[in-house]
Amino acid sequence: MKNVNVIDIKPGSNITDFFMIKATSIKVGSNGKEYHDLTLTDATGDLSAKKWDVDESNVEFLKSLKVGDVIKVRGTVTDWKGQTQLRIGQIRLATEADNLVMSNFVKSAPEKPTDMYDYIIGEINAMQDEELKKLCLHLYEGNREKLLYYPAAMSNHHAEYGGLLYHIKRMMMSANRLCEVYTNLSRDLLLAGVAIHDIEKLNEILSDKNGVSPGYSFKGQMLGHIVQGITLINDLCKEFGIGEEKAVLLEHMILSHHYEPEFGSPKKPLFPEAEMLHYLDIVDARMFDMEEGLKGVEDGEFGDRVWPLDNRRLYKRTF
């Protein structure tokens, strides 16, 4: 059985416990020797881990380990440049005899996937624009099964069971509030942009039904969800007879939502709803990373460095 959660692990402790592999690779250190680099996970968070003693006796076994495997490790927890890290001494695959409960290892969004899905469908059904409503319903009703478990990323924000729905739902909630403030915005167009901006992550990222992603699909690696999304929306707009202006605006929202060329967007937003979509996306991603970075941190203390937030160590207030 599992004894300790990632969220409770502190430097200086020795642990023997089970974790799921989230990332694994054999690398070569500055000394020219191979080492095993892993990210371990459970339902409460992720843990960086290293096994330094890689040699002929274990290298084939270590190379055979894959994302989604549950392993038992024994090791010492250290602090490496502000990040909690496990130095692994022993490692083996879990077996049926270990009587493990998989829900202990799968990080999940804090809301039921069916509830999040129903909220999104409700927002789509409330659209006044029948063309946008039809398009979004087609995408969500046709992909319901995958949406209920899919993560929004491999390792960054919302990389969890139901993470894609959680990301979209919170963006929709924020969009509704901001449309009350900025009355020049088209609520229907903005919500449609939220609904479609990451929809092709369903085909960019590979995922098992636990929401654990082992990597990218071939098209995902070659094209990415932005190009895949534009292609999908272009085809559907033609199929549904949606006019050129509306189709191009939807495609532009997908194209520009990462804002910068180095992040995959060759053009910046050129109309208000596209601009707002970018900020809704980035705010939800940043807040998610901050929420995760402060889990397990005592009041009045700083947490580990958070890589997606420029390696900042976040402070947890006391009031």
N, C-alpha and C positions, 0 to 999 in steps of 0.2 A: 504494500500500500504506500501511498505518497505521504511524506511526513512534513515537508516544509514547502512553503510557497515562495516563488521568486520575489514577491513584494516584501517578504520578511527577511531576505538574505542580506547579511551585513559583512563587510570586510573583517577578517580575523577569525572567522568561524570555519569549522570543518564540517562538511556535509556528505551524506550518502543518501541519494534519493533518485527518483525518476523524473525525467523531463522529455519533452518532445523536441525533435530537431527541427529548427526553422531555417537554418542555413548551415551548410557544411562544405568545406574544401580543404585540400592539402596544399599548403603553401611552402615557400622556401624563405627562411629567415636571412638576416644580414650575414649570419655566420655560414651560410651555404647549406644548412641542414633543414630538412623538412619538418614541419609542424602541422598539427591539425587545428584549424580555425573553425569554431562553431558559434552559432547563436542558438541557445536553448530557450524553450518557452513552456509556460503552463497557463492556466486560466487567468493568472494575475499579472503576467508580464513577461519580459524577455531578459535573458542573461547572457552576456558575452562569456565565452569559454575557450580555453586553449589547452591542447595536449602537446607538450613539447617533445616528449620522448617517442618520436616516430622512427621506427626502424624496420628491418626486414621481417621481424617477428609479428608485426601488427599492421603494417601499412596496407595490405590487401583488405583486411577486415575494416579498417578505418575508411578506405576508399569505397567500400561497399555500402556504407551507411548513407541513407538518403533522407531528404526532407519528408517529414511525417512519421519517421521511425520514432518509437519511444525507447529510450535507453536508460540504464541505471549507471550513475557515475559516482565516484568517490573522489573528493578533492578538497582543496583549500581555497577559501575566498580571499581575494586580495583587492587592493585599490590601485588601479593603473591609470594615472593621469586623470584622476577624478571620476573614473568609471569603475563600478563594481565588476570584477572579473573572476571567473572560476578557473583555477589551475587544476586540470584533471589528472588524477593518478591512475585510476582504473575505470574501465568502461565496458559495458556489455549490453546486448539487446535485451529488452524486456520479453518475457514469455507469458503464455496463458496462466502459468502457475503463479505469477505475481498478482493475479486478481485485480488488475487496475481498472479504474473507472475513467473512460475517455473524456468525460466532461471536465475532469480535473486538469486536462492538458490543452483544451481548446479555448482560446481567448474569444469572447463573444461580445457583441454590442450589448449595451445595458437594457435594451428594449426588445420585446418579442418581434421577430421578423415579420410575422403576419400582421401585427399591429402597425408596424412602420409601413408595410406595403399598403394596407388599407388606408392609412392617412394620405399617402401619395396619390392613390387612385381617387380619393375624395377630392383632393386639390385639382387633379386633372379634370374630373367630372364637373367641377365648378367653373371651368373656363367658359367664357362666352364665345370665343372664337372656335367654331366647329371644326375647322381644318386642323388647328393645333391640337384640339382635344382628340380628334380621330387619330392623328399621328402618334401622340403620346400614349393613348390607350393601346394602340397596336403594339408598340414597343414593350409596354409593361405587362400587358396581359399575355403576350406571346412569349415572354421571358420570365414568367412568374417563378417557376421552379428554381432556376438558377439565381434569380435575384434574392431569394429567401436565405441563401447561404453565402453568396459571393462576397469576398473581401474587396475593398477599394484599392488595395495595393499589395505588393509582395511583402514589403517591410516598412514602408513609411506610414503616413496617417491612415487610420481606419483599416489596417491590415488585420482583420479579425472576421470571425463568423458573423455575417449580416452587416459587415462594415460599409458596403456600398449603399445599402438602403439607409443606414444611420446617417451617413454623410449627406445624402440627397434630402432626407427628411429635415434635418436641421437647417440645411440651406433654404429649403422651402419655407420653413417657419420664419427664418430671418427675412426672406424676400417679402413675405406678406407684411411684416412690420415696416420694412423700409418703403414699401409702396404707399403706406399711409403717410410717410414723411415726404417722400419725393413723388408728388402727384403727377409729374410728367411721365413717369414710367408706365409702360404697358404691363400690367400684372400678368396677363396671359402669355405674352412673349417672354417675360423674365422667367416665369415658372416653367415654360416649355424649354428654355435654355438650361435651367437647372436639371430638368428631367433628362435631357439628351446629352449633356456635356461629357459625361463619363460612361454613357451606356455601352460603348464598345469595349470597356474594360472587361465585359463578359466574354469577349473574344480575344482581347490582348493578353490577358493573364490566364494561366492555367490554375485550376483549383479543384481540390477534392470536396466532398460534401461536408467536411468539417470546416471549410473556409480556409484551409491551409494551402498556400500556393507554392509549388515546386519550381516555378519559373514562368517564362513567357511562351506563348504559342509561336509558331513560325512567322505568321503574319504580324503578331504583336511585336516580335523582335525586329522584323524588317520595316514595318510601317508605323506602329504605335496607335494608341486609341484615338488620337486626334485625326489622323488621316483615315483610319477605319471608320470613325464616326461621320466624317464629312461624306465619304463614299456612301455609307448607309443612308444618311438623310437625303442626299441627292437622288438616290434611287427611289426612296419612298415618296418623296415629293413628286417625282415624275409619275409614279404609280397612282398616287391619290389625286393628281391633277392640281397640285398646289402651285400657285403662280411664282414666277421667277423672283420677284422682290422678296417675298416671304421666305422662299427656299434659301436664297442667298444669305438673308439675315440669320437664319438658323445655322447655316454652315459657317458663317463668320463667327458666331458665338462659340462654336466648338473650336474653330481655328485660333481664336485670339485669347481663350480663357487662361492660358498659361502666361500670357503677357509679353514674355521675352523670348527672342530666338533661341537662346541657350537652353531654355526650358521647353522648347518645342513649338512655340507660336511665332510664325514668320511675320505676322502683323499684329499691331496693338488694336484694341477695341475702337471701333469707329462710330458707335452710337451708344446712347445711355444704358440700355439694357445689357449690352455686351460688356460695358465697363463695370456695371454693378455685378454681373455674373462673376467676373474675375475676383472682385473683392469678397463676395460671398464665399467663393471657393477657398480663397487664401485665409480668410478669417476662421472658417470652420476647421481647416487643416491645422492652423496655428493653435487654436483653442484645444483641439484634440491632443496635439503634442504636449501642450502645457498640462492638461489634465493627466495625461499618462506620466509625464515627468515628475509630477508632484505626488503620485501614488506612493504610499509608504513613507513619505518624508514627514518627520516630526515638525510640529508647529515651531516657528522661529529658527528652522534649520534650512540649509541648502541641500538640494538633491544631487544626484549624479549628473554629469554632463549629458545634454540631449543633442544628439548629432543633427537631427533635422532643424534644430533651432540654433545653428551655428555654434554648437558645443557649449551653449550657455548652461550654467548651473542655476536652476530656478530656486527662488526663495518661497517658503510657505509662511504666509502671515499668521500672526497669533490671534487675530480678532476677526 
